[in-house]
Structure formats: C-alpha cells, structure tokens
Amino acid sequence: MQLDRRSTLALTLGGLAMPALARAQRGSVWRPTRPIRLIVAASPGGSNDILARIIAEPAGQLLGQPVVIENRAGAGSVIGSEAAARAPADGYTVLMNSSLATIPAVVANVPYDTLGDFDGVAVAGFSPHLLVIHPAVPARTAQEFLALLRASPGRLNYSSAGPGSGPHIGGLVLMARINVQAETVHYRGGGPSVAALVSGEAHFGTPTMASAIGQVRGGSLRALAVLAEQRSPALPDVPSAPQAGMPGVIHEEFFPIVAPKRTPPAALEALGDAFRQAIQQTAARVNEMTGVAARPGFETSAQVMALVREGIETNTRLLRAAGVQPE
C-alpha cells in the first residue's frame, strides 16, 4: 500500500512536471543580441529589395534588433544565395531570393544545394509578372505587340533580370507559348532591368509587378497584361493574360525567406514568427505599393521548403519545354 501511495505521488508529480517542462520549452524563446543580416540576392530597386525593405523594419522591431539589408547581386542571384548558404547557422543571417527556385533549372553547377543548404523561415508573398513595353513601341494591346514581334523576329529585345531570374523565365514562357522571337538582354537584377525598359534600351519585358508597378502607374512603362488568370486589384485596368489573348502565358513569382541549414530551432522559430507577423502587418501596404499578396499556409519551415521544391520542379519543366538547358 505504501508503494502504491509512492507510485501515485510520483505519477502525480510527474504529471505536474510534464506541463511545466513543456511550458519551459515553449518559453525558451531565442532573442537576438545584435542586428540580423537579411541578404537580398539582387540589386537595389528590384522586387526583392523593395519587399525586403518594407518588412525589415517591423520584423526588426518584433525581434528587438534591426534587420539590416545587404544587397548581394550577381550571377543571377547565385552570389547572394551562396553567401547565405555559407554563413554561420546562428540565426543572424537570412536570405530573400525569388529566384531560389529557378536557379537549379538554369545553372548546371550551382555552388550550393537549394533544398539541402537552407531552412525555411517564411514566404513574403506572391506576385504576378507583367508584360510591359516602352511607350515608344507602337502597340496599345498585347495582340498588337505580338503581331509586331511576329513581323520583326529577333529585332526587338526584352529585358531580363539575369539568367534564371523570374523576368528571364517570363520572357521564355511568352516566346515559347506564343511562338515569337526576341533578343534577350540580361541585366544585373530587377532594378537595372526595369531601368533599361524605362530608358528605351530594352523594348519589352516581363518584370514582377512589384518592380514595375510605379513605372506603369507613372506612365513610363505601358502594361499590356498581368500574367495571371485574373486581373490584379493593384492594376485593375490591365487585362489578365487570358483577357489579353494569351491564355497560356501565366507566370508568378514568390518570395521565400530562408536561413542557413541547421539554424537552431529556437532561432528559426523566432525568425519565422517575427517575419510572418511583419508580413501580416504590412500586407495592405505591400499589395498597394507592389501588387505582392501574402497567402496563408506557410507557417512552418517544411511548408516553405515544400513550396521551393515545387517551384524548382515547375520551372524545370517549363524551361525544358522551352528548350532551355542548364549552362
């Protein structure tokens, strides 16, 4: 009977201790003691840079330390991504790169493992690409522009943000699905590629809405279509791809935020919580300014990396169908 009482007492204390232990584990919140570095694998002014700068401030406030943007453009975003993959996995480095899921489809020897070298943090949002032209190009609609391309194969050029970038793939998808030809000109990031369109150095492009919406609203670029199934509330007067007579030309970009693999779980959780809250807090402003829309369903690291994996598979399929092989 004494043993039974002792056993009962032990079980009772154990039952009380287990929730306390669980609470203690949940309470072991990681807090940074110095600034967080957010590597943006693109030049200033592009969609990644714009979005990163909007969410960095509230994320830093939530973390209690500033989130400092570090632009590391080059090699179609490979340079910045490699820098993040090789950074110490201590919670003080994160990466935003919308080309993370396209690089494996176009680069033969990527110097890091996209799925093996990163842990997911959050997804900052999704943005459809646009078909835009310089106002001097004599076309008012997508169909007029496509007729111009067919009449002058290879004589017009389109602006890419670098090999493997979203705008590069958007141009390839357009040319493959519509069966038109144009000269590809690669620039070092979304900002320079849009600047080339505005200056007239490039005739057309398929930038993200985030990087070109200001120029479209200001009249320095003419948007002929949103490369999505539906119109965007951010540009309500621009037809969707099906409405513009291009039903197969659908292309959108997503903005994953990742950390080096083996970042401590507590740090990864704290970073994820802060960035997801920052994304929610700035969602209306981000959508109005850039056309980027947040979506639910990416609350865990595994969900973020599953989206990256799906993107790699989709982009690889699209590029191979367009005849593009890794180089």
Protein Blocks (a to p, Z undefined) as FASTA:
>chain_A
ZZmmmmmmmmmmmmmmmmmmmmmmmmmccddfbdcddddfbdehiaklmmmmmmmmmmmm
mnopacdddddeeehhmmmmmmmmmpccehpaccddfklmmmmmmpmbacbdfklmpccf
bdfbdcdddddddfklgcfbfklmmmmmmmmghkaccddebehiaklmmmmmmmmmnopa
ddddddebjklmmmmmmnomambdcddfklmmmmmmnopaccfbdcbfbdcfklmmbccf
klnopaklccdddddddddehiafklmmmmmmmmmmmmmmmmmmmmmmnopacdehilbf
klmmmmmmmmmmmmmmmmmmnopacZZ
